[in-house]
Amino acid sequence: MSRLPSLRAVLPRTLRARLTAGLVVLLAAASLAVGLTTVLALEGFLVRRLDQQLTAAGGRFPASLEHGERPDADNRPDTRGQSAYTFGARLKGGEATQAAVVHDNTDSRVALTGADQRALAHLPVDGRGHDVRLSAIGAYRVLAVAGDDGDVLITGLPLRPVAETVHRVELVEAVVFGSALAVTGVAGALWVRLSLRPLRRVTATAAGVARLPLASGEVAMPAPVPDTDPRTEVGQVGAALNRMLGHVGDALARRHAGEERLRQFAADASHELRTPVANVRGHAELALRHPGPVPAEVRHALERIQSESQRMSTLVDDLLLLARLDAGRPLARGPVDLTRLVLDATGDARAAGPDHRWTLELPEEPVTVTGDEHRLQQVVANLLANARTHTPPGTEVAVRLGAPAGRTELTVADNGPGIPEALRAEVFERFARADPSRSRAAGNTGLGLAIVRAVVAAHGGTVEVASRPGRTVFRVVLPDARAAEPGPAIVTQA
């Protein structure tokens, strides 16, 4: 099991590589089968030729070896018609009495070792060829027949020519099949690459869809896949992808139209509500300033009307701001001293939340960015108000402003109870509500963090939050910080 991951790492991953590798492996298997069959057939054919030669020669040469130790011209071993390196031996009583090899129509005596004697003695006398290896002359194909005098006559031919021929064929096959595999691998890779071009177009279209920002806004769908031939697998996939793209495009268009209608409705409603809300608030203030006696119940009702109308006015203004930001309306652009904004906002938060411990860390040099001063002030104020209203008294809130190379970072951290895990994913959504431990006791609109995200995004920046029990950090990153390299930090604490 431990070798399985390493094996998977070696195997090709892409379809093109797998098809090419499969083609080469199949060709290699076919070449190996053909090569083995050819080699075995050739070796068998050559060995059968040797057996035929041995059968034709019979025991004539080993029978002639039964003459005396010093044969004369009329009484010598018969080497006529014998092939070069023909081996002959005569066994008497299981022991070789004579053994010789033909060299240039003459015989050369062979000294047999004890192992050679035993190998020859164990040969079956059946008139069939057998392989035997002798220490003095090497591998031979031998045939044993019974002699006239109760002896055994052994005739053999060397296997070396057979082995050399087989090895030569193996070498030729290795070169030919290796070249064929190399050419097939290159040609197969090109062919597979060409054949998979429609699939690559389908993949490119799907990848283009995956890169689209589908979460919100108007989405321009990519062009449909041109390969839609139903007779091919890729064409079927392309046709299905085109149908899916059509359905997704229709759904996104309807969603965008609904979002536009909702934005327009929010903008129109907010705009239309500003005047009547302002009128209600004005009349309530005017009634409270009446010099005559006013019953306590009526005064309390007027104060509640004034308070709620003020809250409604803030809510309408926030909704109108979000609607304008969603519509992509440009903000004011100018140099903004972010250091001063953070310093003033922290002072206001310290005055509004004296029960909290506030710390401020600023760089030695002022941090200047390009943007809308009023909206950036709203971002800082909303973050500090969020930390103040959603943490208990005694919580430490640390505000830090920095200007690393190419960007500006503002962090607001507190050691409060933290944001519930279920709320973290939607903390920047509109009207997102937390549990009672971070409830909006101050009666705010629930749009503060949504405005923070919208304003920061309109300035080309990002905002993120990291939270756990005892530690919550909001980090705002704005591009194009226009400040000198920060020196030693100035830290103030209340």
C-alpha positions in Angstrom: 0.0 0.0 0.0 2.9 2.4 0.7 4.1 2.1 -2.9 0.7 3.1 -4.3 1.2 6.9 -3.9 4.6 6.8 -5.6 3.1 4.8 -8.5 0.3 7.3 -8.9 2.9 10.1 -9.0 4.7 8.4 -11.9 1.6 7.7 -14.0 0.6 10.4 -16.5 -2.2 12.7 -15.4 -3.5 14.4 -18.5 -5.7 12.6 -21.0 -3.3 13.3 -23.8 -0.4 11.8 -22.0 -2.4 8.8 -21.0 -3.5 8.1 -24.5 0.0 8.5 -25.9 1.4 6.3 -23.2 -1.3 3.7 -23.7 -0.5 3.7 -27.5 3.2 3.3 -26.9 2.6 0.6 -24.2 0.3 -1.4 -26.5 2.8 -1.1 -29.4 5.6 -2.2 -27.1 3.6 -5.2 -25.9 2.9 -6.1 -29.5 6.5 -5.7 -30.5 7.6 -7.8 -27.5 5.2 -10.5 -28.4 6.3 -10.5 -32.1 10.0 -10.4 -31.1 9.7 -13.3 -28.7 7.7 -15.3 -31.1 10.2 -14.6 -33.9 13.2 -15.4 -31.7 11.7 -18.6 -30.3 10.5 -19.8 -33.8 14.0 -19.0 -35.3 15.8 -20.8 -32.5 13.5 -23.8 -32.8 14.0 -23.9 -36.5 17.8 -23.7 -36.2 17.8 -26.4 -33.5 15.7 -28.6 -35.7 18.2 -28.1 -38.6 20.9 -29.3 -36.2 18.9 -32.3 -35.3 18.4 -33.1 -39.0 22.1 -32.8 -39.6 22.9 -35.0 -36.6 20.4 -37.6 -37.8 21.9 -37.5 -41.3 25.4 -37.9 -39.9 24.4 -40.8 -37.7 27.1 -42.3 -35.6 29.6 -42.5 -38.4 32.2 -40.2 -36.9 32.1 -41.5 -33.3 32.1 -45.1 -34.6 35.4 -44.4 -36.4 36.9 -43.3 -33.0 37.0 -47.0 -31.9 40.3 -47.5 -33.8 43.6 -47.7 -31.9 45.5 -45.0 -30.2 47.8 -44.5 -33.3 45.7 -45.0 -36.4 47.6 -45.3 -39.7 46.6 -43.9 -43.0 44.2 -46.8 -43.7 42.8 -46.9 -40.2 41.9 -43.4 -38.9 38.7 -41.6 -37.8 36.3 -40.9 -40.7 35.8 -37.1 -40.9 34.7 -37.1 -44.5 31.4 -35.1 -44.9 31.5 -34.0 -41.3 30.8 -30.3 -40.6 33.5 -28.3 -38.9 33.5 -28.6 -35.0 31.4 -31.8 -35.2 31.8 -33.6 -31.8 32.0 -37.3 -31.5 32.3 -39.6 -28.5 32.2 -43.3 -27.9 30.8 -44.6 -24.5 31.6 -48.0 -23.3 30.1 -49.1 -20.0 28.9 -45.6 -19.3 32.4 -44.1 -19.7 33.7 -42.2 -22.7 36.6 -44.1 -24.2 37.3 -41.6 -27.0 36.1 -38.1 -27.8 37.1 -35.7 -30.6 36.1 -32.7 -32.6 36.5 -32.2 -36.3 38.9 -29.4 -37.4 39.6 -29.0 -41.2 38.8 -32.6 -42.0 41.0 -33.8 -39.1 40.0 -34.8 -35.7 41.3 -33.2 -32.5 41.0 -35.3 -29.3 39.0 -33.7 -26.5 39.9 -34.3 -22.8 36.7 -34.8 -20.9 36.4 -34.0 -17.2 34.5 -36.0 -14.7 31.5 -33.7 -15.0 31.6 -34.0 -18.8 31.7 -37.8 -18.5 28.7 -37.8 -16.2 26.7 -35.5 -18.5 27.4 -37.7 -21.5 26.6 -40.9 -19.6 23.2 -39.5 -18.6 22.1 -38.8 -22.2 19.1 -40.9 -23.3 19.9 -43.2 -26.2 16.7 -42.3 -28.1 18.1 -40.9 -31.4 16.8 -37.4 -30.5 18.8 -34.2 -30.0 19.6 -32.9 -26.5 21.6 -29.9 -25.2 24.7 -30.4 -23.2 27.5 -28.2 -22.1 31.1 -29.6 -22.0 33.8 -27.7 -20.2 36.3 -28.0 -23.1 34.2 -27.1 -26.1 31.1 -25.3 -24.7 27.4 -25.8 -25.6 26.5 -28.6 -28.1 23.5 -30.2 -29.5 24.1 -34.0 -29.3 22.4 -37.2 -30.4 23.1 -40.6 -28.9 22.6 -43.9 -30.7 23.5 -47.5 -29.9 26.6 -48.9 -31.5 27.1 -52.4 -32.9 29.4 -53.4 -30.1 27.1 -52.5 -27.2 28.6 -49.1 -27.0 26.9 -45.7 -27.3 27.9 -43.4 -30.1 27.4 -39.6 -29.5 27.4 -37.1 -32.3 27.1 -33.3 -31.6 27.1 -30.0 -33.4 27.9 -26.6 -31.7 25.0 -24.4 -30.5 27.2 -21.3 -30.9 26.1 -20.5 -34.5 22.5 -20.8 -33.3 23.0 -18.5 -30.4 24.9 -15.9 -32.5 22.1 -15.9 -35.1 19.5 -15.6 -32.5 21.4 -12.8 -30.7 21.8 -11.0 -34.1 18.1 -11.2 -34.7 17.4 -9.9 -31.2 19.7 -6.9 -31.7 18.0 -6.1 -35.1 14.6 -6.4 -33.5 15.6 -4.2 -30.6 16.8 -1.5 -32.9 13.8 -1.8 -35.3 11.2 -2.0 -32.5 12.9 0.8 -30.5 12.9 3.1 -33.5 9.3 2.2 -34.2 8.3 3.0 -30.6 10.1 6.3 -30.7 8.5 7.3 -34.0 5.2 6.1 -32.9 5.4 8.0 -29.6 6.2 11.3 -31.3 3.6 10.7 -34.1 1.1 9.5 -31.6 1.5 12.5 -29.4 1.0 14.8 -32.3 -2.0 12.9 -33.5 -3.6 12.8 -30.0 -2.9 16.5 -29.6 -4.6 17.2 -32.9 -7.5 14.9 -32.1 -8.1 16.6 -28.7 -8.2 20.1 -30.0 -12.0 20.2 -29.8 -11.8 19.0 -26.2 -9.3 21.7 -25.4 -11.7 24.3 -26.8 -14.4 22.9 -24.5 -12.0 23.1 -21.6 -11.0 26.6 -22.4 -14.7 27.7 -22.5 -15.4 26.0 -19.2 -12.3 27.6 -17.6 -13.4 31.0 -18.9 -16.8 30.5 -17.2 -15.0 29.4 -14.0 -13.0 32.7 -14.0 -16.2 34.9 -14.4 -17.3 36.8 -11.3 -20.7 35.2 -11.0 -21.5 36.4 -7.5 -23.1 39.7 -8.6 -23.3 42.2 -11.3 -23.7 41.8 -15.1 -21.8 38.8 -16.5 -20.7 38.5 -20.1 -20.8 34.8 -21.0 -18.1 33.4 -23.3 -18.8 32.4 -26.9 -20.3 28.9 -27.3 -18.2 25.9 -28.2 -18.1 25.4 -32.0 -17.7 21.6 -31.7 -21.2 20.3 -31.4 -21.2 17.3 -33.7 -23.5 14.8 -32.0 -21.7 11.9 -33.7 -18.6 12.4 -31.5 -18.2 12.3 -27.7 -16.5 15.8 -27.7 -19.4 17.1 -29.8 -21.9 15.8 -27.3 -20.0 17.4 -24.4 -19.8 20.7 -26.4 -23.5 20.7 -27.1 -24.3 20.0 -23.5 -22.0 22.7 -22.4 -23.6 25.2 -24.8 -27.0 24.4 -23.4 -25.8 24.8 -19.9 -24.2 28.1 -20.8 -27.4 29.3 -22.3 -29.4 28.4 -19.1 -26.7 30.0 -16.9 -26.7 33.1 -19.1 -30.4 33.5 -18.9 -30.4 33.0 -15.1 -27.6 35.5 -14.7 -29.4 38.0 -16.9 -32.6 37.7 -14.9 -30.7 38.0 -11.6 -28.9 41.1 -12.8 -32.2 42.6 -14.0 -33.7 41.9 -10.6 -30.7 43.4 -8.8 -30.9 46.5 -10.9 -34.6 46.8 -10.2 -33.9 46.3 -6.5 -31.1 48.9 -6.5 -33.3 51.4 -8.4 -36.1 50.8 -5.9 -33.8 51.3 -2.9 -32.4 54.5 -4.4 -35.8 55.8 -5.4 -37.4 54.9 -2.0 -34.5 56.3 -0.1 -34.6 59.5 -2.1 -38.3 59.9 -1.7 -38.3 59.1 2.0 -35.7 61.7 2.9 -38.1 64.6 2.6 -41.0 63.2 4.6 -38.7 61.9 7.3 -37.0 65.3 7.5 -40.5 66.9 7.8 -41.5 64.5 10.6 -38.3 65.2 12.4 -38.7 68.9 12.0 -42.3 69.0 13.2 -41.3 66.9 16.2 -38.5 69.3 17.1 -40.9 72.3 16.6 -43.5 70.7 18.8 -40.9 70.1 21.6 -40.0 73.8 21.5 -43.6 75.0 22.1 -43.4 77.4 25.0 -46.8 76.4 26.4 -47.4 73.5 28.8 -47.2 70.1 27.2 -48.4 67.0 29.0 -45.7 64.5 30.0 -47.2 61.7 27.8 -47.3 64.0 24.8 -43.7 65.2 25.3 -42.5 61.6 25.7 -44.3 60.7 22.5 -42.7 63.6 20.6 -39.3 62.7 21.9 -39.7 59.1 20.6 -40.9 60.5 17.3 -37.9 62.7 17.1 -35.5 59.8 18.1 -37.0 57.3 15.6 -37.2 59.9 12.8 -33.5 60.6 13.4 -32.8 56.9 13.2 -34.9 56.5 10.1 -33.1 59.5 8.5 -29.7 57.8 9.2 -31.1 54.5 7.7 -32.4 56.3 4.6 -29.0 58.0 4.1 -27.1 54.8 4.5 -29.4 53.0 2.0 -29.1 55.8 -0.5 -25.3 55.7 -0.1 -25.2 51.9 -0.7 -27.5 52.3 -3.7 -25.3 54.9 -5.3 -22.2 52.8 -4.6 -23.8 49.7 -6.1 -24.7 51.8 -9.2 -21.0 52.6 -9.6 -21.3 56.3 -9.1 -17.8 57.8 -8.7 -16.7 59.2 -5.4 -14.8 62.4 -4.8 -11.0 62.1 -5.5 -8.5 64.1 -3.6 -5.6 63.8 -1.1 -6.8 62.7 2.2 -4.8 62.8 5.4 -5.7 59.5 6.8 -3.7 60.0 10.0 -5.8 63.0 10.9 -9.0 61.0 10.2 -8.0 58.1 12.3 -6.8 60.4 15.1 -10.1 62.4 15.1 -12.3 59.3 14.9 -10.5 57.6 17.8 -11.0 60.7 19.9 -14.7 60.7 19.1 -14.9 57.0 19.9 -13.1 57.5 23.2 -15.6 60.2 24.1 -18.5 58.0 23.1 -17.2 54.9 24.9 -15.3 56.0 28.0 -15.7 52.5 29.5 -13.5 51.0 26.8 -9.7 51.2 26.7 -8.6 52.7 23.5 -5.0 52.5 22.1 -3.8 54.2 18.9 -0.6 53.4 16.9 0.4 55.8 14.1 3.4 56.1 12.0 5.8 59.0 12.6 5.0 60.5 9.2 1.5 61.4 8.0 -0.2 58.8 5.8 -1.9 60.3 2.8 -4.2 58.5 0.3 -6.2 59.5 -2.7 -10.0 59.2 -2.2 -13.2 60.7 -0.8 -12.4 62.2 2.6 -16.0 62.1 3.9 -16.5 58.5 3.0 -13.1 57.4 4.4 -14.0 59.1 7.6 -17.2 57.2 7.6 -15.3 53.9 7.2 -13.1 54.6 10.2 -16.0 55.8 12.3 -18.1 52.7 11.4 -15.3 50.3 12.4 -14.7 52.0 15.7 -18.5 52.2 16.4 -18.8 48.5 15.6 -16.0 47.7 18.1 -17.6 49.9 20.7 -21.2 48.7 20.4 -20.5 45.0 20.1 -18.1 44.6 23.0 -18.7 44.9 26.7 -17.2 47.7 28.9 -13.6 47.3 29.8 -12.7 45.9 26.3 -9.4 47.1 24.8 -9.7 48.4 21.3 -6.4 48.8 19.4 -6.3 51.0 16.3 -3.2 50.8 14.1 -2.4 52.7 10.9 0.6 51.7 8.7 1.9 52.4 5.3 3.9 49.5 3.9 5.3 49.8 0.4 2.6 50.4 -2.1 -0.4 50.3 0.2 -2.0 51.6 3.4 -3.3 49.3 6.2 -5.7 50.2 8.9 -6.5 47.6 11.6 -9.1 47.8 14.4 -8.6 45.0 16.9 -10.5 44.2 20.2 -10.3 41.5 22.8 -14.0 41.2 23.1 -16.1 38.0 22.9 -15.6 37.7 19.1 -17.9 37.2 16.2 -20.0 34.0 16.1 -18.7 31.5 13.6 -22.1 31.4 11.8 -22.0 35.2 11.3 -18.4 35.6 10.0 -19.2 34.8 6.4 -21.9 37.4 6.3 -20.7 40.1 8.7 -20.3 42.6 5.8 -23.8 41.9 4.5 -26.6 44.4 4.9 -28.7 44.0 8.1 -26.5 41.2 9.4 -27.3 40.6 13.0 -25.2 38.9 15.7 -26.1 37.0 18.8 -27.0 38.9 22.0 -23.4 39.1 23.1 -22.7 41.4 20.2 -26.2 42.8 19.8 -26.8 46.3 18.5 -28.0 47.8 21.8 -27.3 51.3 20.5 -30.0 50.9 17.9 -27.9 51.4 14.8 -29.0 50.6 11.3 -27.1 47.3 10.7 -25.5 48.8 7.6 -22.2 50.0 9.0 -20.0 47.2 7.9 -21.8 46.9 4.6 -20.9 50.6 4.0 -17.3 49.9 5.0 -16.9 47.2 2.4 -18.7 49.2 -0.3 -16.6 52.4 0.3 -13.3 50.5 0.5 -14.1 48.5 -2.7 -14.9 51.9 -4.4 -11.4 53.0 -3.5 -9.9 49.8 -4.9 -9.1 48.3 -1.6 -10.1 45.3 0.5 -11.5 44.7 4.0 -11.3 41.4 5.9 -12.1 40.2 9.4 -10.5 37.5 11.5 -12.2 36.6 14.8 -12.0 34.1 17.6 -13.1 34.4 21.3 -10.9 37.1 22.8 -9.6 38.5 19.5 -11.3 40.2 16.6 -9.4 42.1 13.9 -10.7 44.2 11.0 -8.1 45.0 8.4 -8.6 47.6 5.7 -6.0 47.7 2.9 -6.0 50.7 0.5 -3.7 51.0 -2.5 -1.3 53.7 -3.5 -0.2 54.9 0.0 1.4 58.3 -0.4 3.6 58.6 2.6 7.2 58.3 3.6 8.5 55.1 5.1 7.1 54.9 8.6 9.4 55.6 11.4 9.1 54.7 15.1 5.4 54.4 16.0 3.6 56.8 18.3 1.4 55.0 20.7 -1.3 56.6 22.8 -3.4 54.9 25.4 -6.5 55.9 27.4 
